[in-house]
């Protein structure tokens, strides 16, 4: 016999693309990865390719708010 679901309770689901693109640092700063790391890099300079590995702090309150809404369990 199936169980009854509790009214008003729902699971918060993480937006997977957001969780893969962003990280939360130990001090609570939201960091983002750079785009352009995967393909079409043959003609790119080595120095430029090395800079792709860095993670950059996100600036902009609205974007931070949106990311935290999409990935509520990120800081856990």
Buried (B, 14 or more C-beta within 10 A) or exposed (E): EEEEEEEEEEEEEEBEEBBEBBEBEEEEEBBBBEEEEEEEEEEEEEEEEEEBEEBEEBEEEEEBEEBBEBBEEBEE
